[in-house]
Amino acid sequence: MTKNIMIVGVGGQGTLLASRILGNTVINEGYDVKVSEVHGMSQRGGSVVTYVKYGKKVYSPIVDKGEADIILAFEMLEASRALPFLKKGGIMIANTQQIDPMPVITGAAKYPEDIEGKLKEKVNLISLDASELALKAGNIKAVNVVLIGVMAKSTDIPYEKWVETIKTTVPEKFLEINLKAFDLGYNL
């Protein structure tokens, strides 16, 4: 059976490293994997969406509306935007961080209120302050690996396989912080 995962966030949040860790882990488990990244002005804090599909045989990386088993959201507005892609019974894991998009910064729009509450009414939502856990691990930039840790817990891939992949994917100088961040997310 194919698993469909969407990773959504804002440029600079580390969504690409998260997708690399996920992709490498499932490849190491012997799955066929397809990854597609969509960058919407990611260098300027715009939306970044990564589709990761894995299974026995995968033909296309694209996840259509209502197909995502898991949505991993690095920011609340991006979680809200991705909602139509979550399948019935799917899991949404969302960092409670809010990053103002350009229309909010310029005053042309307001950041929507209580996104977390609205999402909880509609879906199986695991929300957390991943930024706080990343700081606890030693670096705010480890938010991505905290979220991967939370997601890893809801897969059938053993803990050790995730740790192995982190060790081969993350640069040596950031390894200790990222392993700690993964554990904090996994054990949440």
N, CA, C and O of each residue as an XYZ file, in Angstrom:
752
protein
N       0.830     -1.192      0.000
C       0.000      0.000      0.000
C       0.875      1.255      0.000
O       1.866      1.325      0.727
N       0.517      2.215     -0.791
C       1.287      3.455     -0.902
C       0.924      4.417      0.227
O      -0.245      4.564      0.586
N       1.949      5.067      0.778
C       1.754      6.115      1.793
C       2.018      7.457      1.136
O       2.991      7.622      0.400
N       1.139      8.415      1.410
C       1.253      9.763      0.860
C       1.482     10.753      1.994
O       0.665     10.866      2.908
N       2.593     11.462      1.926
C       2.921     12.435      2.969
C       3.205     13.783      2.322
O       3.902     13.872      1.311
N       2.649     14.828      2.924
C       2.921     16.199      2.482
C       3.657     16.917      3.591
O       3.268     16.847      4.757
N       4.720     17.608      3.225
C       5.457     18.440      4.180
C       5.264     19.870      3.708
O       5.641     20.215      2.588
N       4.674     20.708      4.566
C       4.389     22.087      4.173
C       4.997     23.060      5.182
O       5.022     22.807      6.386
N       5.481     24.168      4.655
C       6.072     25.181      5.523
C       6.400     26.425      4.740
O       5.835     26.696      3.680
N       7.330     27.170      5.292
C       7.753     28.439      4.721
C       9.253     28.326      4.453
O       9.975     27.660      5.196
N       9.715     28.978      3.389
C      11.129     28.942      3.039
C      12.024     29.225      4.241
O      11.773     30.159      5.003
N      13.056     28.425      4.405
C      14.011     28.624      5.496
C      13.703     27.821      6.745
O      14.457     27.887      7.715
N      12.611     27.061      6.746
C      12.250     26.293      7.944
C      12.861     24.893      7.980
O      12.745     24.194      8.986
N      13.498     24.488      6.909
C      14.125     23.171      6.908
C      13.238     22.050      6.399
O      13.464     20.883      6.719
N      12.230     22.396      5.606
C      11.347     21.360      5.074
C      12.103     20.418      4.139
O      11.781     19.233      4.063
N      13.106     20.935      3.426
C      13.834     20.106      2.473
C      14.686     19.054      3.179
O      14.771     17.917      2.714
N      15.316     19.419      4.297
C      16.066     18.422      5.072
C      15.103     17.377      5.630
O      15.415     16.186      5.648
N      13.948     17.820      6.078
C      12.944     16.883      6.608
C      12.544     15.881      5.527
O      12.446     14.684      5.798
N      12.315     16.361      4.308
C      11.924     15.450      3.231
C      13.068     14.511      2.858
O      12.828     13.364      2.482
N      14.306     14.986      2.959
C      15.472     14.141      2.686
C      15.584     13.023      3.724
O      15.851     11.872      3.381
N      15.376     13.374      4.998
C      15.424     12.351      6.059
C      14.316     11.320      5.841
O      14.554     10.115      5.926
N      13.108     11.801      5.560
C      11.988     10.898      5.311
C      12.272     10.006      4.101
O      12.136      8.785      4.181
N      12.663     10.615      2.989
C      12.939      9.864      1.765
C      14.023      8.824      1.948
O      13.862      7.676      1.534
N      15.132      9.217      2.566
C      16.243      8.281      2.787
C      15.846      7.136      3.713
O      16.272      5.997      3.517
N      15.034      7.437      4.715
C      14.605      6.393      5.656
C      13.759      5.346      4.950
O      13.978      4.148      5.129
N      12.797      5.784      4.154
C      11.927      4.812      3.484
C      12.671      4.055      2.377
O      12.358      2.895      2.110
N      13.647      4.696      1.734
C      14.492      3.990      0.751
C      15.268      2.885      1.474
O      15.346      1.756      0.989
N      15.838      3.216      2.633
C      16.603      2.230      3.409
C      15.733      1.070      3.886
O      16.241     -0.008      4.194
N      14.432      1.292      3.945
C      13.490      0.230      4.336
C      13.058     -0.600      3.128
O      12.259     -1.528      3.258
N      13.596     -0.257      1.942
C      13.318     -1.039      0.750
C      12.111     -0.597     -0.064
O      11.691     -1.301     -0.983
N      11.548      0.565      0.264
C      10.392      1.069     -0.478
C      10.828      1.814     -1.728
O      11.945      2.326     -1.806
N       9.937      1.867     -2.698
C      10.087      2.735     -3.857
C       9.597      4.108     -3.391
O       8.546      4.205     -2.758
N      10.338      5.154     -3.695
C      10.001      6.494     -3.197
C      10.034      7.504     -4.332
O      10.904      7.460     -5.202
N       9.070      8.413     -4.306
C       9.063      9.542     -5.236
C       8.875     10.806     -4.388
O       8.018     10.857     -3.506
N       9.695     11.821     -4.677
C       9.643     13.090     -3.947
C       9.511     14.221     -4.950
O      10.197     14.241     -5.971
N       8.626     15.161     -4.654
C       8.456     16.338     -5.504
C       8.391     17.561     -4.603
O       7.632     17.591     -3.634
N       9.195     18.574     -4.932
C       9.214     19.799     -4.131
C       8.675     20.962     -4.947
O       9.029     21.141     -6.112
N       7.815     21.745     -4.316
C       7.253     22.930     -4.957
C       7.650     24.132     -4.115
O       7.282     24.229     -2.944
N       8.397     25.041     -4.712
C       8.873     26.222     -3.979
C       8.129     27.451     -4.479
O       8.250     27.820     -5.647
N       7.364     28.082     -3.604
C       6.684     29.321     -3.972
C       7.414     30.481     -3.335
O       7.105     30.857     -2.204
N       8.356     31.045     -4.019
C       9.146     32.153     -3.468
C       9.749     31.764     -2.115
O       9.751     32.554     -1.170
N      10.252     30.551     -2.042
C      10.756     30.036     -0.777
C      11.903     30.878     -0.214
O      12.070     30.964      1.003
N      12.687     31.493     -1.087
C      13.789     32.334     -0.619
C      13.280     33.582      0.102
O      14.021     34.216      0.854
N      12.027     33.929     -0.127
C      11.455     35.129      0.468
C      10.406     34.793      1.527
O       9.532     35.608      1.822
N      10.496     33.613      2.085
C       9.560     33.237      3.134
C       8.227     32.739      2.606
O       7.251     32.673      3.353
N       8.172     32.385      1.323
C       6.938     31.877      0.731
C       6.729     30.399      1.019
O       7.577     29.744      1.623
N       5.596     29.890      0.582
C       5.223     28.500      0.813
C       6.182     27.520      0.153
O       6.677     27.748     -0.951
N       6.429     26.430      0.856
C       7.201     25.315      0.332
C       6.380     24.069      0.611
O       5.961     23.830      1.744
N       6.152     23.273     -0.433
C       5.389     22.037     -0.294
C       6.230     20.906     -0.857
O       6.756     21.010     -1.966
N       6.359     19.837     -0.108
C       7.048     18.651     -0.590
C       6.102     17.474     -0.491
O       5.480     17.247      0.547
N       5.998     16.726     -1.581
C       5.197     15.506     -1.606
C       6.160     14.328     -1.519
O       7.143     14.269     -2.257
N       5.879     13.401     -0.627
C       6.672     12.181     -0.526
C       5.701     11.014     -0.589
O       4.805     10.885      0.246
N       5.894     10.163     -1.596
C       5.074      8.957     -1.743
C       5.999      7.762     -1.662
O       7.065      7.748     -2.276
N       5.590      6.760     -0.906
C       6.389      5.544     -0.887
C       5.492      4.314     -0.774
O       4.385      4.359     -0.237
N       6.018      3.229     -1.301
C       5.282      1.970     -1.299
C       6.053      0.938     -2.085
O       7.240      1.108     -2.363
N       5.365     -0.142     -2.444
C       6.002     -1.214     -3.213
C       6.458     -0.684     -4.574
O       7.596     -0.909     -4.987
N       5.560      0.021     -5.265
C       5.891      0.651     -6.541
C       5.119      1.964     -6.628
O       3.894      1.980     -6.511
N       5.838      3.060     -6.834
C       5.218      4.383     -6.905
C       5.514      4.970     -8.278
O       6.655      4.945     -8.740
N       4.482      5.497     -8.927
C       4.652      6.019    -10.279
C       4.724      7.532    -10.341
O       5.368      8.081    -11.235
N       4.074      8.219     -9.406
C       4.044      9.681     -9.443
C       4.229     10.226     -8.027
O       3.716      9.648     -7.069
N       4.953     11.327     -7.892
C       5.151     11.893     -6.558
C       4.002     12.790     -6.087
O       3.931     13.132     -4.907
N       3.118     13.167     -6.987
C       2.094     14.154     -6.641
C       1.006     13.555     -5.751
O       0.505     12.459     -6.004
N       0.655     14.300     -4.703
C      -0.416     13.922     -3.792
C      -1.600     14.836     -4.112
O      -1.504     16.057     -3.985
N      -2.708     14.235     -4.526
C      -3.891     15.020     -4.867
C      -4.727     15.306     -3.624
O      -4.488     14.737     -2.558
N      -5.709     16.193     -3.773
C      -6.619     16.525     -2.662
C      -7.282     15.259     -2.140
O      -7.731     14.405     -2.904
N      -7.329     15.165     -0.820
C      -7.961     14.032     -0.169
C      -7.141     12.762     -0.161
O      -7.676     11.693      0.133
N      -5.838     12.845     -0.480
C      -4.993     11.644     -0.559
C      -3.900     11.546      0.504
O      -3.337     10.467      0.691
N      -3.587     12.618      1.195
C      -2.456     12.591      2.136
C      -2.798     11.801      3.402
O      -3.782     12.087      4.084
N      -1.969     10.808      3.696
C      -2.111     10.041      4.939
C      -1.635     10.888      6.119
O      -2.212     10.859      7.205
N      -0.561     11.644      5.869
C       0.026     12.509      6.904
C       0.366     13.850      6.269
O       0.916     13.910      5.170
N       0.032     14.919      6.973
C       0.513     16.249      6.602
C       1.369     16.734      7.760
O       0.920     16.813      8.903
N       2.608     17.054      7.433
C       3.560     17.566      8.404
C       3.692     19.059      8.139
O       4.308     19.464      7.152
N       3.114     19.885      9.021
C       3.072     21.332      8.796
C       4.006     22.058      9.760
O       3.924     21.883     10.975
N       4.886     22.869      9.199
C       5.872     23.599      9.986
C       5.333     24.920     10.523
O       6.003     25.599     11.301
N       4.116     25.284     10.104
C       3.550     26.591     10.450
C       2.033     26.478     10.320
O       1.550     25.743      9.458
N       1.261     27.194     11.163
C      -0.195     27.019     11.236
C      -0.956     27.424      9.963
O      -1.875     26.716      9.554
N      -0.595     28.537      9.337
C      -1.303     28.950      8.123
C      -1.070     27.934      7.003
O      -1.980     27.635      6.230
N       0.137     27.415      6.923
C       0.441     26.398      5.914
C      -0.343     25.110      6.213
O      -0.761     24.409      5.291
N      -0.539     24.806      7.487
C      -1.362     23.644      7.864
C      -2.779     23.831      7.348
O      -3.370     22.915      6.778
N      -3.311     25.015      7.550
C      -4.666     25.337      7.101
C      -4.786     25.236      5.579
O      -5.762     24.696      5.059
N      -3.794     25.754      4.882
C      -3.796     25.712      3.410
C      -3.751     24.276      2.888
O      -4.331     23.974      1.845
N      -3.062     23.394      3.613
C      -2.887     22.001      3.171
C      -4.076     21.109      3.518
O      -4.184     19.997      3.000
N      -4.956     21.577      4.377
C      -6.077     20.767      4.864
C      -6.836     19.991      3.781
O      -7.130     18.815      3.992
N      -7.163     20.591      2.641
C      -7.924     19.841      1.620
C      -7.205     18.581      1.105
O      -7.840     17.704      0.519
N      -5.906     18.492      1.318
C      -5.142     17.339      0.824
C      -5.197     16.145      1.778
O      -4.902     15.018      1.378
N      -5.572     16.386      3.036
C      -5.598     15.308      4.032
C      -6.766     14.375      3.762
O      -7.894     14.818      3.545
N      -6.482     13.080      3.777
C      -7.569     12.140      3.529
C      -8.359     11.909      4.811
O      -7.866     12.158      5.912
N      -9.564     11.440      4.659
C     -10.415     11.139      5.802
C      -9.689     10.112      6.669
O      -9.277      9.058      6.183
N      -9.538     10.424      7.944
C      -8.817      9.538      8.855
C      -7.316      9.764      8.873
O      -6.597      9.090      9.611
N      -6.830     10.715      8.061
C      -5.399     11.024      8.036
C      -4.983     11.792      9.287
O      -5.819     12.201     10.093
N      -3.677     11.977      9.428
C      -3.125     12.678     10.595
C      -2.453     13.967     10.136
O      -1.708     13.978      9.156
N      -2.728     15.054     10.859
C      -2.014     16.295     10.617
C      -1.158     16.581     11.849
O      -1.649     16.600     12.977
N       0.124     16.801     11.607
C       1.053     17.150     12.672
C       1.475     18.589     12.384
O       2.029     18.872     11.322
N       1.216     19.497     13.324
C       1.471     20.909     13.042
C       2.220     21.607     14.170
O       1.887     21.473     15.348
N       3.234     22.348     13.772
C       3.950     23.233     14.683
C       3.046     24.447     14.911
O       2.506     24.999     13.952
N       2.878     24.859     16.139
C       1.986     25.977     16.460
C       2.563     27.351     16.086
O       1.898     28.370     16.265
N       3.785     27.378     15.572
C       4.410     28.639     15.166
C       3.569     29.340     14.096
O       2.950     28.699     13.246
N       3.565     30.667     14.162
C       2.886     31.477     13.144
C       3.906     32.413     12.515
O       4.588     33.171     13.205
N       3.997     32.345     11.195
C       4.893     33.237     10.451
C       4.019     34.087      9.536
O       3.291     33.559      8.696
N       4.093     35.385      9.699
C       3.260     36.281      8.902
C       3.682     36.267      7.435
O       4.848     36.504      7.121
N       2.728     35.987      6.529
C       3.043     36.088      5.103
C       3.083     37.560      4.687
O       2.648     38.438      5.432
N       3.604     37.814      3.503
C       3.786     39.189      3.042
C       2.519     40.051      3.136
O       2.624     41.197      3.572
N       1.318     39.566      2.749
C       0.128     40.429      2.862
C      -0.161     40.879      4.306
O      -0.697     41.966      4.524
N       0.196     40.042      5.280
C       0.002     40.410      6.689
C       1.067     41.432      7.100
O       0.769     42.398      7.802
N       2.300     41.213      6.660
C       3.398     42.130      6.980
C       3.117     43.522      6.430
O       3.391     44.521      7.094
N       2.572     43.591      5.220
C       2.305     44.892      4.589
C       1.004     45.534      5.072
O       0.719     46.686      4.745
N       0.213     44.787      5.852
C      -1.039     45.324      6.376
C      -2.232     45.114      5.458
O      -3.328     45.591      5.754
N      -2.038     44.408      4.348
C      -3.128     44.173      3.391
C      -4.080     43.066      3.858
O      -5.187     42.928      3.339
N      -3.632     42.283      4.841
C      -4.470     41.180      5.348
C      -4.141     40.939      6.814
O      -3.136     41.434      7.325
N      -4.993     40.177      7.483
C      -4.764     39.802      8.879
C      -4.493     38.307      8.948
O      -5.050     37.525      8.177
N      -3.640     37.925      9.871
C      -3.380     36.497     10.075
C      -4.661     35.880     10.642
O      -5.209     36.395     11.617
N      -5.141     34.793     10.052
C      -6.393     34.178     10.532
C      -6.315     33.792     12.012
O      -5.266     33.377     12.506
N      -7.438     33.936     12.700
C      -7.477     33.634     14.135
C      -7.805     32.171     14.397
O      -8.553     31.544     13.647
N      -7.236     31.642     15.463
C      -7.507     30.312     15.981
C      -7.501     29.208     14.918
O      -8.427     28.400     14.849
N      -6.469     29.182     14.106
C      -6.341     28.119     13.093
C      -6.289     26.761     13.793
O      -6.920     25.799     13.353
N      -5.541     26.698     14.871
C      -5.383     25.427     15.597
C      -6.742     24.884     16.051
O      -7.037     23.705     15.857
N      -7.553     25.728     16.642
C      -8.875     25.319     17.114
C      -9.764     24.839     15.975
O     -10.471     23.839     16.106
N      -9.724     25.559     14.858
C     -10.536     25.182     13.690
C     -10.085     23.847     13.113
O     -10.913     23.033     12.705
N      -8.772     23.621     13.076
C      -8.253     22.354     12.559
C      -8.634     21.190     13.476
O      -8.979     20.107     13.002
N      -8.569     21.420     14.789
C      -8.915     20.359     15.747
C     -10.358     19.888     15.593
O     -10.671     18.725     15.847
N     -11.232     20.801     15.176
C     -12.642     20.447     14.957
C     -12.810     19.540     13.733
O     -13.768     18.772     13.652
N     -11.880     19.634     12.792
C     -12.043     18.946     11.511
C     -11.224     17.673     11.350
O     -11.658     16.746     10.666
N     -10.049     17.610     11.965
C      -9.133     16.489     11.693
C      -8.447     15.975     12.954
O      -8.522     16.581     14.023
N      -7.782     14.843     12.791
C      -6.930     14.287     13.840
C      -5.652     15.125     13.829
O      -4.758     14.896     13.014
N      -5.573     16.096     14.738
C      -4.455     17.048     14.774
C      -3.558     16.797     15.973
O      -4.013     16.716     17.114
N      -2.268     16.678     15.680
C      -1.259     16.655     16.737
C      -0.552     17.996     16.607
O       0.220     18.207     15.672
N      -0.814     18.904     17.547
C      -0.170     20.216     17.472
C       0.820     20.349     18.621
O       0.586     19.852     19.723
N       1.925     21.025     18.345
C       2.965     21.173     19.357
C       3.795     22.407     19.062
O       3.834     22.897     17.933
N       4.454     22.898     20.090
C       5.397     24.003     19.921
C       6.757     23.375     19.640
O       7.574     23.194     20.543
N       6.983     23.046     18.372
C       8.232     22.392     17.966
C       9.424     23.322     18.154
O      10.551     22.858     18.326
N       9.185     24.628     18.123
C      10.265     25.599     18.322
C      10.833     25.475     19.734
O      12.047     25.521     19.936
N       9.942     25.318     20.698
C      10.369     25.167     22.094
C      11.207     23.886     22.265
O      12.233     23.894     22.944
N      10.759     22.804     21.648
C      11.511     21.542     21.739
C      12.855     21.644     21.026
O      13.850     21.089     21.493
N      12.890     22.353     19.892
C      14.142     22.539     19.158
C      15.146     23.320     20.010
O      16.332     22.990     20.042
N      14.660     24.356     20.698
C      15.535     25.124     21.600
C      16.069     24.240     22.729
O      17.231     24.338     23.122
N      15.193     23.382     23.235
C      15.580     22.440     24.284
C      16.684     21.492     23.787
O      17.563     21.085     24.547
N      16.613     21.152     22.485
C      17.626     20.278     21.880
C      18.940     21.027     21.642
O      19.999     20.413     21.516
N      18.858     22.369     21.583
C      20.077     23.150     21.423
C      20.115     24.107     20.250
O      21.072     24.870     20.119
N      19.081     24.091     19.372
C      19.087     25.013     18.239
C      17.680     25.135     17.653
O      17.057     24.128     17.319
N      17.188     26.342     17.531
C      15.849     26.613     17.006
C      15.660     26.020     15.606
O      14.542     25.678     15.221
N      16.748     25.900     14.851
C      16.663     25.370     13.486
C      16.367     23.865     13.440
O      16.156     23.314     12.359
N      16.349     23.205     14.587
C      16.077     21.760     14.630
C      14.578     21.452     14.675
O      14.185     20.308     14.904
N      13.745     22.472     14.458
C      12.286     22.293     14.418
C      11.916     21.168     13.447
O      11.058     20.335     13.738
N      12.583     21.163     12.287
C      12.272     20.166     11.264
C      12.470     18.735     11.776
O      11.663     17.854     11.478
N      13.515     18.506     12.526
C      13.805     17.151     13.004
C      12.905     16.795     14.194
O      12.586     15.624     14.396
N      12.498     17.788     14.974
C      11.495     17.553     16.025
C      10.219     17.029     15.362
O       9.648     16.033     15.807
N       9.774     17.701     14.299
C       8.541     17.309     13.603
C       8.681     15.938     12.940
O       7.737     15.149     12.947
N       9.849     15.652     12.369
C      10.091     14.320     11.799
C       9.985     13.265     12.900
O       9.462     12.174     12.672
N      10.484     13.594     14.093
C      10.381     12.661     15.224
C       8.944     12.351     15.589
O       8.595     11.196     15.832
N       8.105     13.384     15.628
C       6.676     13.190     15.933
C       6.045     12.309     14.855
O       5.299     11.379     15.161
N       6.350     12.610     13.591
C       5.783     11.844     12.482
C       6.274     10.397     12.487
O       5.497      9.475     12.237
N       7.549     10.199     12.769
C       8.147      8.855     12.753
C       7.389      7.906     13.675
O       7.234      6.723     13.373
N       6.930      8.427     14.780
C       6.189      7.623     15.762
C       4.912      7.044     15.158
O       4.453      5.985     15.586
N       4.331      7.730     14.165
C       3.080      7.241     13.578
C       3.305      6.438     12.286
O       2.373      6.234     11.508
N       4.538      5.990     12.067
C       4.824      5.108     10.928
C       5.175      3.727     11.468
O       5.335      3.541     12.674
N       5.294      2.764     10.562
C       5.676      1.416     10.985
C       7.177      1.174     10.831
O       7.641      0.035     10.889
N       7.921      2.249     10.635
C       9.376      2.141     10.491
C      10.017      2.248     11.875
O       9.736      3.193     12.612
N      10.875      1.289     12.234
C      11.485      1.278     13.571
C      12.326      2.533     13.865
O      12.961      3.114     12.984
N      12.297      2.912     15.130
C      13.048      4.063     15.649
C      14.504      4.045     15.180
O      15.027      5.063     14.728
N      15.148      2.895     15.288
C      16.578      2.759     14.963
C      16.869      3.149     13.514
O      17.923      3.711     13.215
N      15.924      2.845     12.613
C      16.119      3.159     11.190
C      16.126      4.674     10.964
O      16.889      5.185     10.145
N      15.272      5.377     11.695
C      15.243      6.842     11.599
C      16.565      7.430     12.095
O      17.141      8.318     11.466
N      17.030      6.919     13.228
C      18.287      7.414     13.815
C      19.456      7.154     12.861
O      20.310      8.021     12.671
N      19.493      5.970     12.267
C      20.533      5.632     11.273
C      20.548      6.651     10.145
O      21.605      7.143      9.751
N      19.368      6.960      9.631
C      19.267      7.901      8.509
C      19.710      9.299      8.915
O      20.408      9.974      8.158
N      19.310      9.736     10.103
C      19.730     11.065     10.572
C      21.255     11.118     10.633
O      21.863     12.114     10.241
N      21.865     10.050     11.124
C      23.334     10.000     11.238
C      24.025     10.104      9.885
O      25.137     10.626      9.798
N      23.377      9.612      8.825
C      24.004      9.667      7.496
C      23.543     10.862      6.665
O      24.086     11.104      5.588
N      22.559     11.607      7.141
C      21.998     12.716      6.359
C      22.384     14.089      6.910
O      22.592     15.033      6.148
N      22.477     14.193      8.221
C      22.763     15.476      8.872
C      24.279     15.657      9.020
O      24.975     14.720      9.409
N      24.795     16.854      8.714
C      26.236     17.107      8.892
C      26.694     16.821     10.335
O      25.974     17.105     11.292
N      27.873     16.268     10.467
C      28.451     15.847     11.751
C      28.328     16.910     12.849
O      27.975     16.599     13.986
N      28.626     18.182     12.493
C      28.625     19.229     13.523
C      27.236     19.526     14.093
O      27.128     20.139     15.155
N      26.161     19.097     13.393
C      24.803     19.321     13.889
C      24.129     18.029     14.355
O      22.959     18.031     14.741
N      24.873     16.940     14.314
C      24.294     15.624     14.575
C      23.727     15.480     15.981
O      22.596     15.023     16.145
N      24.484     15.857     16.982
C      24.039     15.687     18.374
C      22.726     16.437     18.633
O      21.800     15.891     19.233
N      22.657     17.682     18.178
C      21.444     18.500     18.358
C      20.259     17.851     17.643
O      19.160     17.781     18.194
N      20.483     17.378     16.421
C      19.391     16.793     15.646
C      18.918     15.457     16.216
O      17.725     15.158     16.175
N      19.827     14.661     16.739
C      19.419     13.399     17.382
C      18.588     13.687     18.628
O      17.608     12.996     18.907
N      18.986     14.709     19.368
C      18.236     15.107     20.560
C      16.848     15.641     20.151
O      15.843     15.325     20.787
N      16.810     16.449     19.089
C      15.545     17.005     18.587
C      14.613     15.882     18.132
O      13.415     15.912     18.413
N      15.165     14.892     17.430
C      14.363     13.761     16.973
C      13.756     13.024     18.169
O      12.571     12.693     18.168
N      14.578     12.772     19.184
C      14.092     12.069     20.395
C      12.988     12.850     21.088
O      11.999     12.268     21.532
N      13.150     14.164     21.185
C      12.128     14.989     21.843
C      10.796     14.895     21.099
O       9.739     14.814     21.723
N      10.847     14.907     19.781
C       9.633     14.770     18.984
C       9.061     13.367     19.071
O       7.856     13.192     19.253
N       9.914     12.378     18.944
C       9.471     10.981     18.962
C       8.814     10.604     20.286
O       7.837      9.856     20.319
N       9.365     11.134     21.375
C       8.867     10.778     22.715
C       7.804     11.719     23.251
O       7.414     11.627     24.415
N       7.334     12.622     22.402
C       6.314     13.595     22.821
C       5.055     12.897     23.322
O       4.095     13.562     23.714
